Amino acid sequence: MQQARTVKSVLNELIDRSNDEIMRMRLIEQRSKALAFRVNSIEQGLLQEKRKINKTLADFSSRLAALDTRLGKTESMVREMADQMKKFVTQAKLQELENLIDIYNPIKSQFVTRAEVGELLEKRKGR
């Protein structure tokens, strides 16, 4: 009978250990599921952030392309303005033109008409 009790007690001990191991496995399984859930939610968050970053990057890229286009147009306009400025009259040339106009201005200058020259010549001959 002692042997039957020992076998029974050994069986009971094995069943208790087995139950303890099953409980431990369930706890580990629950922790594993919780970790998997956390990892999944972190992955989802990272994917959303990646989408946002990609969208922002695409926006910046398009804005940069637009700025590049505008800069190219501005450079071309500056070159065109520089070419036009080369054709402008300088201050010295303008002063020279003003002096020539002053010289040939009939209001400021005293030009003699043909008739006046003829009269002057006749006066001189008459003297």
C-alpha positions as CSV (number, residue, x, y, z in Angstrom):
1,M,0.0,0.0,0.0
2,Q,2.9,2.2,0.7
3,Q,4.0,1.7,-2.8
4,A,0.6,2.7,-4.2
5,R,0.7,5.8,-2.1
6,T,4.2,6.6,-3.3
7,V,3.1,6.1,-6.9
8,K,0.0,8.2,-6.2
9,S,2.1,10.9,-4.5
10,V,4.6,10.9,-7.4
11,L,1.8,11.1,-9.9
12,N,0.3,14.0,-7.9
13,E,3.6,15.7,-7.7
14,L,4.1,15.3,-11.5
15,I,0.6,16.6,-12.1
16,D,1.3,19.6,-9.9
17,R,4.5,20.3,-11.6
18,S,2.8,19.9,-15.0
19,N,0.1,22.4,-13.9
20,D,2.7,24.8,-12.7
21,E,4.6,24.5,-16.0
22,I,1.4,25.0,-18.0
23,M,0.6,28.2,-15.9
24,R,4.1,29.4,-16.6
25,M,3.7,28.7,-20.3
26,R,0.4,30.6,-20.4
27,L,2.1,33.6,-18.6
28,I,4.9,33.5,-21.1
29,E,2.4,33.2,-24.0
30,Q,0.4,36.2,-22.6
31,R,3.6,38.3,-22.3
32,S,4.6,37.2,-25.8
33,K,1.2,38.3,-27.1
34,A,1.5,41.7,-25.3
35,L,5.0,42.2,-26.7
36,A,3.8,41.3,-30.2
37,F,0.9,43.8,-29.8
38,R,3.4,46.5,-28.7
39,V,5.7,45.7,-31.5
40,N,2.8,45.8,-34.0
41,S,1.6,49.2,-32.7
42,I,5.2,50.5,-32.8
43,E,5.5,49.3,-36.4
44,Q,2.2,51.0,-37.3
45,G,3.4,54.2,-35.8
46,L,6.7,54.0,-37.6
47,L,4.9,53.3,-40.9
48,Q,2.7,56.4,-40.4
49,E,5.7,58.5,-39.5
50,K,7.5,57.2,-42.6
51,R,4.5,58.2,-44.8
52,K,4.4,61.6,-43.3
53,I,8.2,62.0,-43.8
54,N,7.9,60.8,-47.4
55,K,5.0,63.3,-48.0
56,T,7.0,66.1,-46.5
57,L,10.0,65.2,-48.5
58,A,8.0,65.1,-51.7
59,D,6.6,68.5,-50.8
60,F,10.0,69.9,-50.2
61,S,11.3,68.4,-53.4
62,S,8.5,70.0,-55.4
63,R,9.0,73.3,-53.7
64,L,12.8,73.1,-54.3
65,A,12.1,72.4,-58.0
66,A,9.8,75.4,-58.2
67,L,12.5,77.6,-56.5
68,D,15.1,76.3,-58.9
69,T,12.9,77.2,-61.8
70,R,12.3,80.7,-60.4
71,L,16.0,81.1,-59.7
72,G,16.8,80.2,-63.3
73,K,14.3,82.7,-64.6
74,T,15.7,85.4,-62.3
75,E,19.3,84.7,-63.4
76,S,18.2,84.9,-67.0
77,M,16.4,88.2,-66.3
78,V,19.5,89.6,-64.5
79,R,21.7,88.6,-67.5
80,E,19.2,90.3,-69.9
81,M,19.2,93.4,-67.7
82,A,23.0,93.5,-67.6
83,D,23.1,93.2,-71.4
84,Q,20.6,96.0,-71.7
85,M,22.6,98.1,-69.3
86,K,25.6,97.8,-71.5
87,K,23.6,99.6,-74.2
88,F,22.8,102.5,-71.9
89,V,24.4,105.9,-72.4
90,T,27.1,106.7,-69.9
91,Q,27.2,110.0,-68.0
92,A,30.2,111.2,-70.0
93,K,28.5,110.5,-73.3
94,L,25.4,112.3,-72.1
95,Q,27.4,115.3,-71.0
96,E,29.1,115.3,-74.5
97,L,25.7,115.3,-76.2
98,E,24.4,118.1,-74.0
99,N,27.5,120.2,-74.9
100,L,26.9,119.6,-78.6
101,I,23.2,120.5,-78.3
102,D,24.2,123.7,-76.5
103,I,26.7,124.6,-79.2
104,Y,24.1,124.0,-82.0
105,N,21.2,125.5,-80.1
106,P,20.0,128.5,-82.2
107,I,18.5,130.2,-79.1
108,K,21.8,130.2,-77.1
109,S,24.2,130.4,-80.1
110,Q,24.3,133.3,-82.5
111,F,24.0,132.0,-86.0
112,V,24.1,134.2,-88.9
113,T,21.7,133.7,-91.8
114,R,22.7,134.1,-95.5
115,A,20.9,137.4,-95.7
116,E,22.8,138.7,-92.7
117,V,26.1,137.5,-94.2
118,G,25.3,139.2,-97.4
119,E,24.5,142.5,-95.6
120,L,27.7,142.3,-93.7
121,L,29.7,141.7,-96.9
122,E,28.0,144.6,-98.6
123,K,28.7,146.9,-95.6
124,R,32.4,145.9,-95.7
125,K,32.6,146.5,-99.4
126,G,30.9,149.8,-98.9
127,R,33.5,150.9,-96.5
